[in-house]
Amino acid sequence: MISPDVLKRENEIVLDVVQALLGLISAEVTAVAVLVETHRVELSFWVRRHTSEVEEDVDQVVFELDALFSEEHPLIESRITVGEPDPGMLDSYGRMVYWAKR
């Protein structure tokens, strides 16, 4: 069972990610997930095509997220995958915060 403090921290980080994503989800992005670990946050982006615009948007999300951390600054990593998330692997991605309609 997850402790209330760990769950509170994860919820806060997920909300910060959603805020950082505002206005930065292009039509190429099909899904976004957040995996929160003790000293690391991983942002996973699934895209239709890996473009320079997608790279710039992901970099901007990481920058915005980092700026939202007041005291704690975990390592923020991102990965971009062309395609759709594997429905059988959803737990390993962390929390899905965006999934485009088909």
C-alpha positions in Angstrom: 0.0 0.0 0.0 1.2 3.5 -0.9 1.7 5.8 2.1 -0.4 9.0 2.1 2.7 11.2 1.9 4.0 9.4 -1.2 0.5 9.5 -2.8 0.2 13.2 -2.0 3.6 13.9 -3.6 2.7 11.9 -6.7 -0.7 13.7 -7.1 1.0 17.1 -6.8 3.6 16.2 -9.4 0.9 14.8 -11.8 -1.1 18.1 -11.4 2.1 20.1 -12.1 2.7 18.0 -15.3 -0.9 18.7 -16.5 -0.3 22.4 -15.9 3.0 22.2 -17.8 1.3 20.5 -20.7 -1.3 23.2 -21.2 -1.0 24.5 -24.7 1.9 22.2 -25.6 0.1 19.1 -26.9 0.3 19.2 -30.6 -1.8 17.2 -33.0 1.1 14.7 -33.3 0.9 13.7 -29.6 -1.4 10.7 -29.0 -0.7 10.1 -25.3 1.3 11.3 -22.3 2.1 9.4 -19.1 3.9 10.4 -15.9 6.0 8.0 -13.8 6.9 9.4 -10.4 9.8 7.8 -8.5 11.7 8.9 -5.4 14.2 11.2 -7.1 13.1 11.0 -10.7 10.1 11.9 -12.9 9.7 10.3 -16.3 7.5 11.8 -18.9 6.5 9.5 -21.7 5.1 10.9 -24.9 3.6 8.8 -27.7 3.4 10.5 -31.1 2.2 9.9 -34.6 5.4 11.3 -36.0 8.6 12.3 -34.2 9.2 15.9 -35.4 11.3 18.8 -34.3 8.1 20.5 -33.1 7.4 17.6 -30.9 11.0 17.7 -29.5 10.6 21.5 -28.8 7.3 20.9 -27.1 8.7 18.1 -24.9 11.7 20.3 -24.0 9.3 23.1 -23.1 7.2 20.8 -20.9 10.3 19.7 -19.0 11.4 23.3 -18.6 7.9 24.4 -17.3 7.7 21.4 -15.0 11.1 22.1 -13.5 10.0 25.7 -12.9 6.9 24.6 -11.0 9.0 22.7 -8.4 9.6 25.0 -5.5 11.9 23.1 -3.1 12.3 19.6 -4.5 13.9 19.2 -7.9 13.9 15.6 -9.0 15.6 14.5 -12.2 13.1 15.0 -15.0 13.5 12.7 -18.0 11.4 12.3 -21.1 11.0 9.8 -23.8 9.2 10.0 -27.1 7.8 6.9 -28.8 6.2 6.7 -32.2 3.0 4.8 -31.9 0.4 4.1 -29.2 0.9 3.0 -25.6 0.7 -0.8 -25.1 -2.6 -1.4 -23.2 -1.0 -4.4 -21.5 1.8 -2.2 -20.1 -0.2 0.7 -18.7 0.9 0.1 -15.1 4.5 0.4 -16.0 4.0 3.9 -17.6 2.8 5.5 -14.4 -0.3 7.7 -14.7 -1.8 8.4 -18.1 -2.6 12.1 -18.1 -3.6 12.5 -21.8 -4.8 10.1 -24.5 -6.1 11.6 -27.7 -9.4 10.4 -29.2 -8.9 8.4 -32.4 
